[in-house]
Amino acid sequence: MTQLVLVCHGQTDWDKEKRVQGALDIPLNDVGKKEAQEISDKLSKFKISAVYSSPVACSFSTASEIAAPHKLKVKKADNLKELNQGFWQGLRLSDVKRRYKKQYNTWKISPAFGQPPKGESGKDAYDRAVCAAHKIIDKHRDETVCVVSGDIILSMIKDHFKETDAKKVWSAIPSKTWWEVLEVE
């Protein structure tokens, strides 16, 4: 059985400001760096064989902290990049809800059919994230592997393996900077 350790990156200034980060390359802030170190300390007790990360700065920095005590090099995976939220990226969530009310409501009700303007559909993001997770698992059978990304992509992966209704992806997203171990056959 493979253990898949899903880790959501540490805090960024945009998280703090409630801005839509999406797939943009935003670094960890000081709180996020501390959170990454705390997760690394907790995961240092695991026998992690590999660490995979979205290529964006906040995920890669978090992954690098986790990889260090295991003397591993982080493997960047483009398919783990957080969902591209198009025109919403950089906006405060309150502005998205106001300016893009119809698209946002569709997105919240049915993420598989929703799509931010000029962004990626929920279905496309789900398909690429799940495909990436399966490739990682196939490569690391019966090992413990860490995957670091943003909360939406990780929740999609989690929903897939727990066979949860994709419409519930939003309720499956815990607060920022979380980690969870999934056992996958």
C-alpha positions in Angstrom: 0.0 0.0 0.0 1.3 3.4 -0.9 1.0 6.3 1.5 0.3 9.6 -0.3 1.0 12.6 2.0 -0.9 15.6 0.7 0.4 18.9 1.9 -1.1 22.3 1.2 1.6 25.0 1.0 2.2 27.6 3.7 0.6 31.0 3.8 1.3 33.8 1.2 0.5 37.4 1.5 -2.3 36.8 -1.0 -3.8 34.1 1.2 -3.8 36.6 4.1 -5.4 39.3 1.9 -8.0 36.7 0.6 -6.9 37.2 -3.0 -7.4 34.5 -5.6 -3.9 33.1 -6.1 -4.7 30.4 -8.6 -1.7 29.3 -10.6 0.4 32.5 -10.1 3.9 32.3 -8.6 3.5 33.8 -5.2 6.1 33.3 -2.5 5.5 32.2 1.1 5.3 35.1 3.6 7.0 34.8 7.0 4.0 33.0 8.5 4.1 30.6 5.6 7.8 29.9 6.1 7.1 29.1 9.7 4.2 26.8 8.8 6.4 25.0 6.2 9.0 24.4 8.9 6.3 23.1 11.3 5.0 20.6 8.8 8.5 19.6 7.9 9.1 18.8 11.6 6.0 16.7 11.8 6.7 14.8 8.6 10.4 14.2 9.5 9.1 11.2 11.5 7.8 9.6 8.3 10.0 7.5 6.0 9.3 9.6 2.9 10.8 8.2 -0.4 10.0 11.2 -2.7 8.6 14.7 -2.6 6.7 16.1 -5.5 5.6 19.7 -5.8 3.8 22.2 -8.0 6.4 24.4 -9.5 5.0 27.6 -8.0 7.1 29.3 -5.3 4.9 28.8 -2.3 4.5 25.0 -2.9 8.1 24.5 -3.9 9.4 26.3 -0.8 7.1 24.2 1.4 8.2 21.0 -0.3 11.9 21.9 0.0 11.4 22.3 3.8 9.8 18.8 3.9 12.4 17.2 1.7 15.5 18.6 3.6 15.4 16.2 6.6 15.0 13.3 4.3 17.9 14.4 2.1 15.6 14.4 -1.0 15.5 16.6 -4.0 12.0 18.0 -4.7 10.6 16.9 -8.1 8.6 19.6 -9.8 5.4 18.5 -11.5 3.5 21.0 -13.7 0.4 18.9 -13.5 0.3 19.6 -9.7 0.1 23.3 -10.3 -3.0 24.9 -8.7 -6.0 25.5 -10.9 -5.6 28.5 -13.3 -8.4 30.9 -12.3 -8.0 33.3 -15.2 -9.3 36.8 -14.7 -10.0 36.0 -11.0 -6.3 35.7 -10.1 -5.2 38.6 -8.1 -8.7 39.8 -7.2 -10.0 39.6 -3.7 -12.6 36.9 -3.3 -15.2 39.4 -2.4 -14.6 41.2 -5.7 -14.9 37.9 -7.6 -18.2 37.2 -5.9 -19.5 40.6 -6.9 -18.1 41.0 -10.4 -18.5 37.5 -11.6 -21.6 36.5 -9.7 -23.1 34.0 -12.2 -19.7 32.3 -13.0 -18.8 32.1 -9.4 -22.1 30.6 -8.4 -21.8 27.9 -11.1 -18.2 27.3 -9.9 -19.3 26.8 -6.3 -22.4 24.7 -7.1 -20.7 22.4 -9.7 -16.9 22.8 -9.9 -16.6 20.2 -12.6 -18.7 22.4 -14.9 -17.6 25.8 -13.6 -14.8 27.8 -15.2 -13.4 31.2 -14.3 -13.3 33.5 -17.3 -10.1 32.8 -19.3 -9.3 30.1 -16.7 -9.2 26.4 -16.5 -12.3 24.3 -16.0 -12.7 22.3 -12.8 -12.9 19.1 -14.9 -9.6 19.8 -16.7 -7.8 20.5 -13.4 -9.3 17.4 -11.8 -8.2 15.2 -14.8 -4.6 16.4 -14.8 -4.2 16.3 -11.0 -5.6 12.8 -10.7 -3.5 11.6 -13.6 -0.4 13.1 -11.9 -1.2 11.4 -8.7 -1.7 8.0 -10.4 1.7 8.4 -12.1 3.4 9.2 -8.8 1.7 6.2 -7.1 2.6 3.9 -9.9 6.2 5.0 -9.7 6.4 4.6 -5.9 4.4 1.5 -5.0 4.4 0.6 -1.3 6.3 3.8 -0.4 5.4 7.0 1.3 5.4 9.9 -1.0 4.7 13.6 -0.3 2.7 15.8 -2.8 2.7 19.6 -2.2 0.3 21.9 -4.0 -2.6 24.3 -3.5 -5.8 23.4 -1.7 -8.1 23.0 -4.7 -5.8 20.5 -6.5 -5.1 18.6 -3.3 -8.8 18.4 -2.5 -9.5 17.1 -6.0 -6.9 14.3 -5.5 -8.3 13.5 -2.1 -11.9 13.4 -3.4 -10.8 11.0 -6.2 -9.1 8.5 -3.9 -11.8 8.7 -1.2 -14.5 8.5 -4.0 -16.2 11.6 -2.7 -18.8 13.5 -4.8 -16.8 16.1 -6.8 -19.5 18.6 -6.0 -18.3 18.5 -2.4 -14.7 19.6 -3.3 -15.3 22.9 -1.5 -16.3 21.4 1.8 -13.3 19.0 1.6 -10.9 22.0 1.7 -9.6 22.5 5.2 -8.1 25.8 6.4 -4.8 26.7 4.8 -1.6 24.9 5.5 -2.8 21.3 6.1 -1.5 17.9 5.5 -3.2 14.5 5.3 -2.1 10.9 4.7 -4.1 8.8 2.2 -3.5 5.1 1.9 -3.8 4.0 -1.7 -3.7 0.5 -3.2 
